[in-house]
Amino acid sequence: MAKKTTNQKEPVKLREKKLSNGNISLFLDIYRNGKRHKEYLKLYLINATTPFEREQNRQTLATAQAIKSKRLIELQNGEYSFTRQFNENTPFLEYYRKMVEERRNNPDSKGNWGNWRSCLRYLEIYCDEKTTFKDVTPEFVLGFKEFLNNVEKDTHKRTGPRRERDTFQGLSQNSKVSYFNKLRACINHAYDERIIPYNPLRGIEGFKEAEVKRDYLTLEEIRKLAATPCRYPVLKRTFLFSCLTGLRKSDILKLTWGEVQKFGDYMRIVFKQKKTGGQEYLDITPQAEKYLGERGNPDDYVFTGFSYGSWTSLELQRWSMEAGINKRLTFHCGRHTFAVLMLYLGADIYTLSKLLGHKELATTQIYAKVLDKSKQNAVSLIPEI
């Protein structure tokens, strides 16, 4: 007797619907307990004619398949309901303010809290208290991007009317990058918390960071600074330590003796980056170790008495002038100095990336562009004329 087979209906199917503009809308057909439900994903395939567009379609399909897999798991676990509701009526500004306060009260993100708060001031101009996540559409996101392109810097601080002699000053490119990324983080968080059923950021690119000049010191200039007295010895120790290790000012400020450990022949700093939260293991040279000073208790700060403010910037400039260096010293400059020095002395870009604690190699490659020995070698080929 032939074995009888039964066809079990697939509970979740990915389907396509052709639109009048030629694009294809993707949606899910979901079957549960004999009932059918359509879930439109707000994902669209376009008529691709270029490699970029074909790749865009591939990523869109991958996203749709991922959502389909998620719905299957929800059905199997009994978590999916046709009547489930998203909280799209959640007030947008209220939700964003909550995220700002969370960063204000978190010691690890206080450095970034100011940027979140600044972005809030512009969002309060762009939308109002009645705005809910139902209003946060792709058009809303693109509108905010356009708003950042045209808004006046610090416009929220202006109390009176603009005078004719006042010159318009827009936001810097990197401010636009920062503020748009804050909106992105807020929307992504809302999507993860199931406030919204789809992510309106899909397919929308942010701003590209502007290239900025990276000041750094040469080896000879570092030697000049080391030989020149500074009014505040702890500032001198701290800055030279930055030049020799590439540590950020924020990580130097919170460095404790418990994070400074002996590892073989080297002293090693085991710490968590304040900016990225990444766990780092940084071996330092005996020369850098000298600037640590006398060891204290594990919970004691290494650079006791060091703080950062306007006085620090003034003293760094005074110190550099006395050393005969006509460059603006900052702790960013110290970190850049370490990076360029490593490349100049032959360190490879991948190792430098690990030393700096970069998550992306592309971030480190900026320093290779600064040095670019291949260009120096090329121009050195020009003969005497």
C-alpha positions as CSV (number, residue, x, y, z in Angstrom):
1,M,0.0,0.0,0.0
2,A,1.4,3.4,-1.0
3,K,2.2,5.7,1.9
4,K,-0.2,8.6,2.1
5,T,1.4,12.0,2.4
6,T,-0.2,15.1,3.6
7,N,0.8,18.6,2.6
8,Q,1.2,20.9,5.5
9,K,0.5,24.5,4.7
10,E,3.6,26.8,5.3
11,P,2.5,29.1,8.1
12,V,4.5,32.1,6.9
13,K,5.1,32.9,3.2
14,L,6.9,35.8,1.7
15,R,4.9,37.3,-1.2
16,E,5.2,40.1,-3.7
17,K,2.8,42.7,-5.0
18,K,3.5,44.7,-8.1
19,L,2.8,48.4,-7.6
20,S,1.7,51.0,-10.3
21,N,5.2,52.6,-10.3
22,G,6.8,49.3,-11.2
23,N,8.3,48.6,-7.8
24,I,7.4,45.4,-5.9
25,S,6.0,45.5,-2.4
26,L,7.0,42.6,-0.1
27,F,4.5,41.3,2.5
28,L,4.0,38.2,4.6
29,D,1.1,35.8,4.4
30,I,0.7,34.4,7.9
31,Y,-1.6,31.5,8.7
32,R,-2.6,30.6,12.2
33,N,-5.5,28.5,13.4
34,G,-7.1,28.5,9.9
35,K,-7.0,32.3,9.7
36,R,-5.0,34.3,7.2
37,H,-3.3,37.6,8.0
38,K,-1.2,39.9,5.8
39,E,1.7,41.9,7.2
40,Y,3.1,44.5,4.8
41,L,6.8,45.0,5.5
42,K,7.2,48.5,3.9
43,L,10.1,46.9,2.0
44,Y,10.2,47.4,-1.8
45,L,12.2,45.9,-4.7
46,I,13.0,48.3,-7.4
47,N,13.6,47.8,-11.1
48,A,17.4,47.3,-10.8
49,T,19.6,48.4,-13.7
50,T,23.0,48.9,-11.9
51,P,25.1,46.8,-9.6
52,F,24.3,49.1,-6.7
53,E,20.6,48.7,-7.2
54,R,20.9,45.0,-7.5
55,E,22.8,44.9,-4.3
56,Q,20.1,47.0,-2.7
57,N,17.4,44.6,-3.8
58,R,19.5,41.7,-2.4
59,Q,19.7,43.3,1.0
60,T,16.0,44.1,1.0
61,L,15.2,40.5,0.3
62,A,17.5,39.4,3.0
63,T,15.8,41.7,5.5
64,A,12.4,40.3,4.4
65,Q,13.6,36.8,4.9
66,A,14.9,37.6,8.3
67,I,11.5,39.0,9.3
68,K,9.8,35.9,7.9
69,S,12.1,33.7,10.0
70,K,11.4,35.7,13.1
71,R,7.6,35.4,12.6
72,L,8.0,31.6,12.2
73,I,9.8,31.4,15.5
74,E,7.1,33.6,17.2
75,L,4.4,31.2,15.9
76,Q,6.3,28.2,17.2
77,N,6.7,29.8,20.6
78,G,3.1,31.0,20.7
79,E,4.2,34.6,20.9
80,Y,2.6,35.8,17.7
81,S,-0.9,37.3,17.8
82,F,-2.9,38.9,15.0
83,T,-4.2,41.4,17.4
84,R,-0.8,42.5,18.8
85,Q,-0.4,46.3,18.8
86,F,2.6,48.5,18.3
87,N,2.8,51.6,20.4
88,E,2.9,54.0,17.5
89,N,1.0,56.6,19.4
90,T,4.0,57.0,21.8
91,P,5.0,60.7,21.8
92,F,8.3,61.0,19.9
93,L,9.9,63.9,21.9
94,E,9.0,62.4,25.2
95,Y,10.6,59.1,24.1
96,Y,13.7,60.9,22.9
97,R,14.0,62.9,26.2
98,K,13.9,59.7,28.1
99,M,16.9,58.4,26.1
100,V,18.7,61.7,26.8
101,E,18.2,61.3,30.6
102,E,19.4,57.7,30.5
103,R,22.7,59.0,29.1
104,R,22.9,61.8,31.5
105,N,22.6,59.4,34.5
106,N,25.0,56.9,33.0
107,P,28.7,57.7,33.9
108,D,29.8,55.7,30.8
109,S,27.8,57.9,28.4
110,K,28.0,61.3,30.0
111,G,30.5,62.5,27.5
112,N,28.0,61.9,24.7
113,W,25.0,63.2,26.7
114,G,25.7,66.8,25.6
115,N,25.4,65.9,21.9
116,W,22.1,64.1,22.6
117,R,20.8,67.2,24.4
118,S,21.9,69.5,21.6
119,C,20.1,67.4,19.0
120,L,17.0,67.6,21.2
121,R,17.0,71.4,20.9
122,Y,16.8,71.1,17.1
123,L,14.2,68.3,17.2
124,E,12.0,70.5,19.3
125,I,12.1,73.1,16.5
126,Y,11.6,70.6,13.8
127,C,8.5,68.9,15.3
128,D,6.3,69.4,18.3
129,E,4.8,67.7,21.4
130,K,2.0,66.2,19.3
131,T,4.4,64.3,17.1
132,T,4.1,60.5,17.7
133,F,6.0,57.6,16.2
134,K,3.1,57.2,13.7
135,D,4.4,60.5,12.2
136,V,8.0,59.2,12.1
137,T,8.0,58.1,8.5
138,P,10.8,58.1,5.8
139,E,9.5,61.6,4.9
140,F,10.0,62.7,8.5
141,V,13.6,61.4,8.5
142,L,14.4,63.0,5.1
143,G,12.8,66.2,6.3
144,F,15.0,66.3,9.4
145,K,18.0,65.8,7.2
146,E,17.0,68.7,5.1
147,F,16.3,70.8,8.2
148,L,19.8,70.2,9.5
149,N,21.2,71.3,6.1
150,N,19.4,74.7,6.4
151,V,19.0,75.5,10.1
152,E,21.1,78.2,11.7
153,K,23.6,77.2,14.3
154,D,22.3,77.8,17.9
155,T,19.0,79.1,16.5
156,H,17.3,77.8,19.7
157,K,19.4,80.2,21.7
158,R,18.3,83.3,19.8
159,T,15.9,85.4,21.8
160,G,15.4,88.4,19.5
161,P,14.8,88.9,15.8
162,R,17.7,88.5,13.4
163,R,19.5,91.8,12.6
164,E,20.4,92.6,9.0
165,R,24.1,92.8,9.8
166,D,24.1,89.3,11.4
167,T,25.7,86.7,9.2
168,F,24.1,83.3,8.8
169,Q,26.1,80.4,10.2
170,G,24.8,76.9,9.6
171,L,25.7,73.7,11.3
172,S,29.1,72.2,10.7
173,Q,29.2,69.0,8.7
174,N,30.2,66.9,11.7
175,S,27.4,68.4,13.8
176,K,25.0,67.3,11.1
177,V,26.5,63.8,11.2
178,S,26.2,63.7,15.0
179,Y,22.6,64.9,15.2
180,F,21.4,62.7,12.4
181,N,23.0,59.7,14.1
182,K,21.2,60.6,17.4
183,L,17.9,60.4,15.5
184,R,19.0,57.2,14.0
185,A,19.8,55.7,17.4
186,C,16.4,56.8,18.8
187,I,14.4,55.3,15.9
188,N,16.4,52.0,15.9
189,H,15.8,51.7,19.7
190,A,12.0,52.3,19.1
191,Y,12.0,49.6,16.4
192,D,13.8,47.1,18.7
193,E,11.2,47.9,21.5
194,R,8.4,47.3,19.1
195,I,7.1,50.8,19.3
196,I,7.0,50.9,15.5
197,P,6.3,48.0,13.1
198,Y,8.9,48.9,10.5
199,N,12.1,51.0,10.4
200,P,11.6,54.3,8.4
201,L,15.4,54.6,8.2
202,R,15.6,51.8,5.6
203,G,17.5,53.0,2.5
204,I,18.2,56.5,3.9
205,E,21.8,57.5,4.1
206,G,23.1,59.8,6.8
207,F,25.6,62.6,6.4
208,K,29.2,61.9,5.5
209,E,31.8,63.1,8.0
210,A,33.9,66.0,6.8
211,E,37.7,65.4,6.6
212,V,39.5,67.4,9.2
213,K,43.1,68.4,9.5
214,R,44.9,66.2,12.1
215,D,47.7,68.0,13.8
216,Y,50.5,65.9,15.1
217,L,54.0,66.3,16.4
218,T,57.2,65.1,14.9
219,L,59.7,63.0,16.9
220,E,61.9,66.1,17.3
221,E,59.0,68.2,18.5
222,I,58.2,65.6,21.2
223,R,61.8,65.7,22.3
224,K,61.6,69.5,22.6
225,L,58.5,69.3,24.8
226,A,60.1,66.6,27.0
227,A,63.1,69.0,27.5
228,T,60.9,72.1,28.2
229,P,59.5,72.7,31.8
230,C,55.7,73.0,32.1
231,R,54.0,75.0,34.8
232,Y,51.9,72.0,35.8
233,P,54.1,68.8,35.9
234,V,51.0,66.5,35.9
235,L,49.9,68.1,32.6
236,K,53.3,67.4,31.1
237,R,53.3,63.8,32.2
238,T,49.8,63.2,31.0
239,F,50.3,64.8,27.5
240,L,53.6,63.0,26.8
241,F,52.0,59.7,28.0
242,S,49.3,60.3,25.4
243,C,51.9,60.8,22.7
244,L,53.6,57.5,23.7
245,T,50.5,55.4,24.1
246,G,47.7,57.0,21.9
247,L,45.3,56.9,24.9
248,R,42.4,59.3,24.7
249,K,42.1,62.1,27.3
250,S,38.8,60.5,28.6
251,D,40.6,57.2,29.3
252,I,43.6,58.9,30.9
253,L,41.3,60.8,33.2
254,K,39.7,57.7,34.6
255,L,42.8,55.4,34.5
256,T,43.4,53.7,37.9
257,W,46.4,51.8,39.2
258,G,44.3,48.6,39.2
259,E,44.2,48.8,35.4
260,V,48.0,49.0,35.2
261,Q,49.4,45.5,35.4
262,K,52.7,43.7,34.7
263,F,52.5,41.4,31.7
264,G,55.8,39.6,31.0
265,D,58.5,42.2,30.1
266,Y,55.9,44.9,29.5
267,M,53.6,47.0,31.6
268,R,50.0,46.5,30.3
269,I,47.0,48.7,30.7
270,V,43.7,46.7,30.9
271,F,40.8,49.1,30.6
272,K,37.4,49.7,29.0
273,Q,37.3,52.5,26.5
274,K,34.9,55.3,27.6
275,K,34.0,56.2,24.0
276,T,33.3,52.8,22.6
277,G,32.9,50.6,25.7
278,G,35.4,48.1,24.2
279,Q,37.7,46.1,26.5
280,E,41.3,47.0,25.6
281,Y,44.7,45.5,26.4
282,L,47.5,48.0,25.7
283,D,51.1,47.2,26.3
284,I,53.3,50.3,26.9
285,T,57.0,50.9,26.7
286,P,59.3,51.5,29.7
287,Q,59.6,55.1,28.4
288,A,55.8,55.6,28.7
289,E,55.8,53.7,32.0
290,K,58.2,56.4,33.4
291,Y,55.4,59.0,33.1
292,L,53.0,57.0,35.2
293,G,54.8,58.0,38.4
294,E,54.8,56.2,41.7
295,R,52.3,53.4,42.0
296,G,49.3,54.0,44.3
297,N,46.4,51.8,45.6
298,P,44.3,49.9,43.0
299,D,41.4,52.4,43.1
300,D,43.6,55.5,43.0
301,Y,43.8,57.5,39.8
302,V,47.2,57.3,38.1
303,F,47.3,61.0,37.1
304,T,46.1,62.5,40.4
305,G,45.4,66.2,40.1
306,F,44.8,66.1,36.3
307,S,41.6,67.7,35.1
308,Y,40.6,69.2,31.8
309,G,39.3,72.6,31.0
310,S,40.0,76.0,29.4
311,W,43.1,76.4,31.6
312,T,44.5,73.1,30.2
313,S,44.3,74.4,26.6
314,L,45.9,77.7,27.6
315,E,48.8,75.9,29.4
316,L,49.4,73.5,26.6
317,Q,49.7,76.5,24.2
318,R,52.1,78.3,26.6
319,W,54.2,75.2,27.0
320,S,54.4,74.6,23.2
321,M,55.4,78.2,22.6
322,E,58.2,78.0,25.2
323,A,59.4,74.8,23.4
324,G,59.4,76.7,20.1
325,I,56.6,74.7,18.6
326,N,54.1,76.6,16.5
327,K,51.2,74.1,16.7
328,R,48.0,73.9,18.6
329,L,48.4,71.3,21.2
330,T,45.4,69.2,22.3
331,F,45.0,65.7,23.6
332,H,43.6,64.8,20.1
333,C,47.0,66.0,18.8
334,G,48.7,63.6,21.3
335,R,46.7,60.7,20.1
336,H,47.3,61.6,16.4
337,T,51.1,62.0,17.2
338,F,51.2,58.4,18.4
339,A,49.4,57.1,15.4
340,V,51.5,58.9,12.8
341,L,54.7,58.0,14.7
342,M,53.8,54.3,14.7
343,L,53.3,54.3,11.0
344,Y,56.4,56.3,10.4
345,L,58.5,53.8,12.4
346,G,57.1,50.9,10.4
347,A,54.0,49.5,12.3
348,D,51.4,48.0,10.0
349,I,47.9,49.5,9.8
350,Y,46.2,46.5,11.4
351,T,48.4,46.5,14.5
352,L,47.9,50.3,14.8
353,S,44.2,49.8,14.7
354,K,44.4,47.4,17.6
355,L,46.6,49.8,19.6
356,L,44.2,52.7,19.1
357,G,41.2,50.5,19.9
358,H,39.4,51.3,16.6
359,K,36.5,49.1,15.7
360,E,36.8,49.8,12.0
361,L,40.1,49.6,10.0
362,A,38.8,52.5,7.9
363,T,39.1,54.8,10.9
364,T,42.8,54.0,11.2
365,Q,43.5,54.3,7.5
366,I,43.0,58.1,7.9
367,Y,46.4,58.2,9.5
368,A,48.0,56.3,6.6
369,K,46.6,59.1,4.4
370,V,48.3,61.7,6.6
371,L,51.7,60.1,6.3
372,D,51.5,58.4,2.9
373,K,55.1,57.4,2.4
374,S,54.4,56.2,-1.1
375,K,53.7,59.8,-2.1
376,Q,57.0,60.9,-0.5
377,N,58.9,58.2,-2.3
378,A,57.3,59.2,-5.6
379,V,58.2,62.9,-5.4
380,S,61.7,62.1,-4.2
381,L,62.3,60.5,-7.7
382,I,62.4,64.0,-9.3
383,P,66.0,64.6,-10.3
384,E,68.0,67.8,-9.7
385,I,67.2,70.5,-12.3
